[in-house]
């Protein structure tokens, strides 16, 4: 049975289990991790954003603690994918290149950088292929 309501991200290292909703508007991100509408939902590059401080709910508060190799679990109505972190960098808020379509299955997490309004933290994970 498909659970239509199941859309969430889990990051065990930072004890995160958060619901995802379509869009990255302020309204969405007050309650959810937002899905960038111009990115894939399953195959390809899945782009997600959330607040990390200053709001009642800050799902990405501890994103900066992630290291290369940490696991990200992505659950949807289509199934579950596991990713390992391959990139953790600071980018300009105008740099959308990490959200571009990819042939490989990736997940890209974007959040603000403390006291640097023109920068964003970008964490990217690559799907772990089941052997």
Residue pairs with C-beta under 8 A, 6 or more apart in sequence:
2 77
3 77
4 77
6 75
6 76
6 77
7 19
7 20
7 21
7 75
7 76
7 77
8 17
8 18
8 19
8 20
8 33
8 74
8 75
9 16
9 17
9 18
9 20
9 33
9 48
9 72
9 73
9 74
9 75
10 16
10 17
10 18
10 72
10 73
10 74
10 75
11 66
11 70
11 71
11 72
11 73
12 71
12 73
13 65
13 66
13 67
13 70
13 71
14 62
14 63
14 65
14 66
15 62
16 59
16 62
18 32
18 33
18 50
18 59
19 31
19 32
19 33
20 32
20 33
20 34
20 35
20 48
21 28
21 31
21 32
21 33
21 34
21 35
22 28
22 34
22 35
22 37
23 34
23 35
23 37
24 34
24 35
24 36
24 37
24 49
25 34
28 34
29 49
29 50
29 51
29 55
30 55
30 56
30 57
31 57
32 50
32 59
33 48
33 49
33 50
33 59
33 60
34 48
34 49
34 50
35 41
35 46
35 47
35 48
36 47
36 48
36 49
36 99
36 110
38 47
38 99
39 45
39 46
39 47
39 99
39 101
39 108
40 46
40 101
41 76
41 78
42 76
42 78
42 79
42 81
43 105
44 101
44 102
44 103
44 105
44 106
45 99
45 100
45 101
45 102
45 105
45 106
45 107
45 108
46 74
46 105
46 106
46 107
46 108
47 99
47 107
47 108
47 110
48 107
48 108
48 109
48 110
49 60
49 109
49 110
49 111
50 58
50 59
50 60
50 109
50 111
51 57
51 58
51 59
51 60
51 61
51 111
51 112
52 58
52 59
52 60
52 61
52 62
52 63
52 64
52 111
52 112
52 114
52 121
53 61
53 112
53 114
60 109
60 111
60 121
63 109
63 111
63 121
63 123
64 121
66 85
66 88
66 123
67 85
67 88
68 84
68 85
68 86
68 87
68 88
69 84
69 85
70 84
70 85
71 82
71 83
71 84
71 85
71 128
72 82
72 83
72 84
72 85
72 107
72 109
72 123
72 125
73 80
73 81
73 82
73 83
74 80
74 81
74 82
74 83
74 107
81 105
81 107
81 127
82 127
82 128
83 105
83 106
83 107
83 125
83 126
83 127
83 128
84 125
84 126
84 128
85 123
85 124
85 125
86 124
86 125
86 126
87 98
87 122
87 123
87 124
88 121
88 122
88 123
88 124
89 121
89 122
90 113
90 116
90 119
90 120
90 121
90 122
91 98
91 119
91 120
91 121
91 122
92 118
92 119
92 120
93 117
93 118
93 119
93 120
94 118
95 120
98 108
98 110
98 122
98 124
99 108
99 110
104 126
104 127
105 126
105 127
106 124
106 125
106 126
106 127
107 124
107 125
107 127
108 122
108 123
108 124
108 125
109 122
109 123
109 124
109 125
110 120
110 121
110 122
111 120
111 121
112 119
112 120
112 121
113 119
113 120
113 121
